[in-house]
Amino acid sequence: MKEILEIRYSLFLTFVFVFLFMNVAIVFGQEKKTKDTSNFVFYPDKIMLRANLSTQADSYVLQDKMAGDLFLETNTNYKLFLSVDYKFIGFSYGFYPYFFDGNNDDDIKGKSSYSDYNFRFFLGKWLQTVQYSKTRGYYVENTIDFNPDWVEGKDPYILFPNLKNEQYGMSTSYIFNPKFSLKSIYSFTEWQKESAGSFIPTLAYDYNKIYFNANGTQSAQKEYDVRIAASYFYNFIIHKRFYIAPNLSPSIGVKFMDFKSSASGVQETENGTYFTKYLEGGLKIGYNTERILFGASFNFNESWYNETKTKVISNGKGYGFLYFGYRFDAPDFIKKPVDIINDKMKL
């Protein structure tokens, strides 16, 4: 069984790198095309700097018909993301802002930590993203189901401070409609003049590592995920400056899992392959000018799979965020190297 899983993992990684190579080859082989200024406003020498304040929380639900459901959540009310985008490249960093009061009840819900690094590359009609995130520290939201004497607001929740989740993720998307600008609602390095939408199929591939260490029990779970999404985005332009942009992305995939645990000298190993389902979507509204932009977004992300006939593992995120951005002239030490790459790749 172990040899079969190793072959699957090798095929999975090979497929990812071959797909990426094909995408880059296609982009480099494209001829340089004239920008369609009739549909878009371009900011070729401007850097977009944004701050996003999000209510995004991380949670897991273990639904077991025999033992009862377990709701795990991180002790966070807010996340802060700082983003910078220029031409075809962008980067963002996310973390928990502990200076907000909503993230300071560690005595009841324990301490959680979070960091997120996201790179994005617009390569012609292709969008490639690369992400790394790490989350640590969870509490049992339904503690009262396991301790009837527990008093909310007074007694601490059941805590899993050493439960850690690391994720390495990539996604590759293709934008079909040339009259739709994903940059106008994603990186804001362009602005769309007229309403338009596009079908954007996406291939996503992730590697997750989940660690747990408490009371003499150690466990490690490794997950390899690949999924295909049928995404659709639309951007309604209102009075030239306002926009409303809904999106929906149902997807299906496959998960390869490798689980190992050790407790009281007893080793346990489990491997499995699961069919996964995802549903993501959101609504973004905002206002744009030559220099500044601001707005709000409402998003949800749900995933689930059946680990056994009686146990369902799901991960849900529902959140909103406010954002503010400012465009400024790119300094020469950034502009020159990026422009060289931009010209050579004919983007």
C-alpha positions as CSV (number, residue, x, y, z in Angstrom):
1,M,0.0,0.0,0.0
2,K,2.8,2.4,0.9
3,E,4.5,1.9,-2.5
4,I,1.2,2.6,-4.3
5,L,0.7,5.8,-2.4
6,E,4.3,6.9,-3.2
7,I,3.6,6.3,-6.9
8,R,0.4,8.4,-6.7
9,Y,2.2,11.2,-5.0
10,S,5.0,11.1,-7.6
11,L,2.4,11.2,-10.4
12,F,0.6,14.1,-8.7
13,L,3.8,16.2,-8.4
14,T,4.9,15.3,-12.0
15,F,1.5,16.4,-13.3
16,V,1.7,19.7,-11.5
17,F,5.2,20.6,-12.9
18,V,4.3,19.5,-16.4
19,F,1.1,21.6,-16.3
20,L,3.1,24.6,-15.1
21,F,5.8,24.1,-17.8
22,M,3.1,24.0,-20.5
23,N,1.5,27.2,-19.3
24,V,4.8,29.1,-19.2
25,A,5.7,27.8,-22.7
26,I,2.4,29.0,-24.1
27,V,2.9,32.4,-22.6
28,F,6.5,32.8,-23.9
29,G,5.3,31.7,-27.3
30,Q,2.6,34.3,-27.6
31,E,3.1,37.4,-29.7
32,K,2.9,40.8,-28.1
33,K,-0.6,42.2,-28.6
34,T,-1.8,45.8,-28.5
35,K,-3.7,46.8,-25.4
36,D,-7.4,47.3,-26.0
37,T,-7.9,50.8,-24.5
38,S,-11.5,50.9,-25.6
39,N,-12.5,48.4,-22.9
40,F,-9.9,49.0,-20.2
41,V,-8.0,51.8,-18.4
42,F,-4.4,50.8,-17.8
43,Y,-2.0,52.0,-15.1
44,P,1.3,50.8,-16.6
45,D,3.6,52.7,-14.3
46,K,1.6,52.6,-11.1
47,I,2.1,50.3,-8.0
48,M,-1.1,49.4,-6.2
49,L,-0.7,49.2,-2.4
50,R,-3.7,47.8,-0.5
51,A,-4.7,47.0,3.1
52,N,-7.5,44.4,3.6
53,L,-9.2,44.0,7.0
54,S,-10.9,40.6,7.1
55,T,-13.3,38.8,9.4
56,Q,-12.0,35.5,8.0
57,A,-11.8,32.6,10.6
58,D,-10.5,29.1,10.1
59,S,-12.6,26.2,11.3
60,Y,-12.9,22.5,10.9
61,V,-16.0,20.3,11.5
62,L,-15.6,16.6,12.3
63,Q,-19.0,15.0,11.9
64,D,-19.2,11.6,13.5
65,K,-22.6,9.8,13.9
66,M,-21.2,7.6,16.6
67,A,-19.0,10.0,18.7
68,G,-20.7,13.3,18.0
69,D,-19.6,16.4,16.1
70,L,-16.5,18.4,16.9
71,F,-16.3,22.0,15.9
72,L,-12.8,23.4,15.9
73,E,-12.1,27.1,15.4
74,T,-9.1,29.5,15.7
75,N,-9.3,32.3,18.3
76,T,-9.4,35.2,15.8
77,N,-12.0,37.8,14.9
78,Y,-9.9,39.6,12.3
79,K,-7.1,39.1,9.8
80,L,-5.0,41.9,8.1
81,F,-3.6,41.5,4.6
82,L,-1.1,43.9,3.0
83,S,-0.8,43.6,-0.7
84,V,1.3,45.2,-3.4
85,D,0.8,44.7,-7.2
86,Y,2.7,46.0,-10.2
87,K,2.0,45.1,-13.9
88,F,1.8,41.3,-14.0
89,I,3.1,40.4,-10.5
90,G,1.6,40.7,-7.0
91,F,2.3,39.7,-3.4
92,S,0.3,39.8,-0.2
93,Y,1.1,39.0,3.4
94,G,-1.6,38.1,6.0
95,F,-1.5,37.9,9.8
96,Y,-3.6,38.2,12.9
97,P,-3.6,41.9,14.1
98,Y,-3.2,41.3,17.9
99,F,-3.6,45.1,18.5
100,F,-7.4,44.6,18.0
101,D,-9.4,43.8,21.1
102,G,-11.3,41.0,19.4
103,N,-8.1,38.9,19.2
104,N,-7.1,39.2,22.9
105,D,-9.2,36.6,24.8
106,D,-6.4,34.0,25.0
107,D,-7.3,33.0,28.6
108,I,-10.7,31.6,27.4
109,K,-10.1,30.4,23.8
110,G,-6.3,30.0,23.8
111,K,-3.8,31.6,21.5
112,S,-3.9,31.2,17.7
113,S,-1.2,32.3,15.2
114,Y,-1.5,32.7,11.5
115,S,0.7,33.8,8.6
116,D,0.0,33.8,4.9
117,Y,2.2,34.5,1.8
118,N,0.6,34.8,-1.6
119,F,2.3,35.4,-5.0
120,R,0.3,35.9,-8.2
121,F,1.4,36.2,-11.8
122,F,-0.8,37.4,-14.7
123,L,0.8,35.7,-17.7
124,G,-1.3,36.9,-20.7
125,K,-4.7,35.2,-20.3
126,W,-3.3,32.9,-17.5
127,L,-3.3,33.6,-13.8
128,Q,-0.8,31.6,-11.7
129,T,-0.9,31.8,-7.9
130,V,1.6,30.4,-5.3
131,Q,0.7,30.4,-1.6
132,Y,2.0,29.3,1.8
133,S,0.1,29.6,5.0
134,K,0.4,28.3,8.6
135,T,-2.2,28.3,11.3
136,R,-1.7,27.1,14.9
137,G,-4.0,26.9,17.9
138,Y,-7.6,25.8,17.9
139,Y,-10.4,25.6,20.5
140,V,-13.5,23.4,20.6
141,E,-16.4,25.7,19.9
142,N,-19.0,23.2,21.1
143,T,-17.2,22.5,24.4
144,I,-20.5,22.2,26.3
145,D,-21.3,19.0,24.3
146,F,-18.4,17.3,26.0
147,N,-18.6,19.1,29.4
148,P,-22.2,19.8,30.6
149,D,-20.9,21.8,33.6
150,W,-19.0,24.2,31.3
151,V,-20.1,27.9,31.6
152,E,-19.7,30.1,28.6
153,G,-17.7,33.3,29.2
154,K,-16.3,32.0,32.5
155,D,-14.7,28.6,31.9
156,P,-12.0,28.1,29.2
157,Y,-12.9,26.1,26.1
158,I,-11.3,22.7,25.4
159,L,-8.1,23.8,23.8
160,F,-5.8,22.3,21.1
161,P,-2.9,24.8,21.3
162,N,-0.5,22.4,19.4
163,L,-2.8,21.7,16.5
164,K,-1.0,23.1,13.5
165,N,-1.9,23.3,9.8
166,E,0.6,24.1,7.1
167,Q,-0.5,24.5,3.5
168,Y,1.4,24.9,0.2
169,G,-0.9,25.7,-2.6
170,M,-0.9,26.7,-6.3
171,S,-3.6,27.4,-8.8
172,T,-3.6,27.9,-12.6
173,S,-6.5,29.8,-14.2
174,Y,-7.4,30.7,-17.8
175,I,-9.5,33.8,-18.6
176,F,-11.7,33.1,-21.7
177,N,-13.3,36.5,-22.4
178,P,-10.8,39.1,-23.7
179,K,-13.3,41.9,-22.8
180,F,-13.2,40.9,-19.1
181,S,-10.3,42.1,-16.9
182,L,-9.7,39.9,-13.8
183,K,-7.1,42.4,-12.8
184,S,-9.8,45.0,-12.3
185,I,-11.2,43.1,-9.3
186,Y,-8.2,41.0,-8.3
187,S,-5.0,43.2,-8.4
188,F,-6.6,46.5,-9.4
189,T,-3.7,47.3,-11.8
190,E,-6.4,47.8,-14.5
191,W,-9.9,49.2,-14.6
192,Q,-12.8,47.9,-16.7
193,K,-14.9,50.5,-18.6
194,E,-17.9,48.3,-19.4
195,S,-19.7,45.4,-17.7
196,A,-18.4,42.0,-18.7
197,G,-17.9,38.5,-17.3
198,S,-15.9,35.4,-18.1
199,F,-15.8,31.7,-17.5
200,I,-12.5,31.0,-15.8
201,P,-11.6,27.3,-15.3
202,T,-9.1,26.7,-12.6
203,L,-6.8,23.8,-11.6
204,A,-5.8,23.9,-8.0
205,Y,-3.2,21.7,-6.3
206,D,-2.3,21.7,-2.6
207,Y,-0.1,20.0,-0.1
208,N,-1.3,20.2,3.6
209,K,0.5,19.0,6.7
210,I,-1.5,18.8,10.0
211,Y,0.3,18.2,13.2
212,F,-1.0,17.4,16.7
213,N,0.9,16.9,20.0
214,A,-0.8,16.7,23.4
215,N,-0.9,14.4,26.4
216,G,1.7,12.0,25.0
217,T,-0.1,11.7,21.7
218,Q,1.6,12.8,18.5
219,S,0.1,12.6,15.0
220,A,0.9,13.9,11.6
221,Q,-1.4,13.9,8.6
222,K,-0.2,14.7,5.1
223,E,-2.7,15.5,2.3
224,Y,-2.2,15.9,-1.4
225,D,-5.2,17.6,-3.1
226,V,-5.9,18.3,-6.8
227,R,-9.2,19.8,-8.0
228,I,-10.8,21.4,-11.0
229,A,-13.1,24.4,-10.6
230,A,-15.7,25.8,-13.1
231,S,-15.4,29.4,-12.0
232,Y,-17.4,32.4,-13.3
233,F,-16.8,36.0,-12.6
234,Y,-18.8,39.1,-13.6
235,N,-18.0,42.8,-13.2
236,F,-21.0,45.2,-13.3
237,I,-19.7,48.8,-13.9
238,I,-22.0,51.5,-12.5
239,H,-21.5,55.2,-13.4
240,K,-17.9,54.6,-14.5
241,R,-16.5,54.5,-11.0
242,F,-18.5,52.0,-9.0
243,Y,-18.5,48.2,-9.5
244,I,-20.3,45.1,-8.2
245,A,-18.5,41.8,-8.9
246,P,-20.1,38.5,-8.0
247,N,-18.3,35.1,-8.5
248,L,-19.1,31.4,-8.0
249,S,-16.7,28.5,-8.2
250,P,-18.0,24.9,-7.7
251,S,-15.2,22.3,-7.9
252,I,-14.5,18.6,-7.4
253,G,-11.2,16.8,-6.7
254,V,-9.2,14.0,-5.2
255,K,-7.4,13.8,-1.9
256,F,-4.5,11.5,-1.1
257,M,-4.0,11.2,2.6
258,D,-1.2,9.7,4.8
259,F,-1.8,9.6,8.6
260,K,0.6,8.5,11.3
261,S,0.1,8.7,15.1
262,S,1.9,7.5,18.2
263,A,0.4,7.2,21.7
264,S,1.8,5.2,24.7
265,G,4.3,3.5,22.4
266,V,1.6,2.3,20.0
267,Q,2.1,3.3,16.3
268,E,-0.8,3.7,14.0
269,T,-0.7,4.3,10.2
270,E,-3.6,5.0,7.8
271,N,-3.7,5.8,4.1
272,G,-6.6,6.7,1.9
273,T,-7.9,8.3,-1.2
274,Y,-11.1,10.4,-1.1
275,F,-13.4,12.2,-3.4
276,T,-13.7,15.9,-2.4
277,K,-16.2,18.7,-3.1
278,Y,-15.8,22.4,-2.9
279,L,-18.0,25.5,-3.2
280,E,-16.6,29.0,-3.2
281,G,-18.1,32.3,-4.0
282,G,-18.4,36.0,-3.1
283,L,-19.6,39.5,-3.9
284,K,-17.3,42.5,-4.2
285,I,-18.4,46.1,-4.3
286,G,-16.2,49.2,-4.6
287,Y,-15.2,52.6,-6.0
288,N,-12.2,53.4,-8.1
289,T,-10.4,56.6,-9.2
290,E,-7.0,57.3,-10.8
291,R,-5.2,57.2,-7.4
292,I,-7.4,55.6,-4.7
293,L,-10.0,52.8,-4.5
294,F,-12.0,51.3,-1.6
295,G,-14.7,48.8,-1.1
296,A,-16.0,45.7,0.7
297,S,-16.2,42.0,-0.1
298,F,-18.3,39.1,1.2
299,N,-17.0,35.5,0.6
300,F,-17.5,31.9,1.6
301,N,-15.5,28.8,1.1
302,E,-16.8,25.3,1.9
303,S,-15.1,21.9,1.4
304,W,-16.0,18.4,2.6
305,Y,-15.3,14.7,2.1
306,N,-16.4,11.4,3.6
307,E,-13.5,9.9,5.6
308,T,-15.7,6.9,6.5
309,K,-19.3,6.0,6.1
310,T,-20.1,7.7,9.4
311,K,-17.5,10.5,9.5
312,V,-17.5,13.6,7.4
313,I,-14.6,16.1,7.4
314,S,-15.5,19.6,6.4
315,N,-13.7,23.0,6.4
316,G,-15.7,26.2,6.2
317,K,-14.8,29.9,6.0
318,G,-17.4,32.6,5.7
319,Y,-16.1,36.2,6.0
320,G,-16.2,39.7,4.8
321,F,-13.5,42.3,4.5
322,L,-12.9,46.0,3.9
323,Y,-10.1,47.3,1.7
324,F,-8.4,50.5,0.8
325,G,-5.9,51.0,-2.0
326,Y,-3.6,53.7,-3.3
327,R,-1.7,53.9,-6.6
328,F,1.7,55.6,-6.8
329,D,4.5,55.9,-9.3
330,A,6.8,52.9,-9.3
331,P,10.4,53.7,-8.2
332,D,13.1,53.0,-10.7
333,F,14.6,50.1,-8.7
334,I,11.3,48.2,-9.1
335,K,10.2,49.5,-12.5
336,K,13.4,48.7,-14.5
337,P,13.7,44.9,-13.6
338,V,10.0,44.3,-13.8
339,D,9.8,46.1,-17.2
340,I,12.6,44.0,-18.6
341,I,10.8,40.8,-17.6
342,N,7.5,42.2,-18.9
343,D,9.0,43.0,-22.3
344,K,10.9,39.7,-22.7
345,M,7.8,37.7,-21.8
346,K,5.7,39.8,-24.1
347,L,2.9,40.3,-21.6
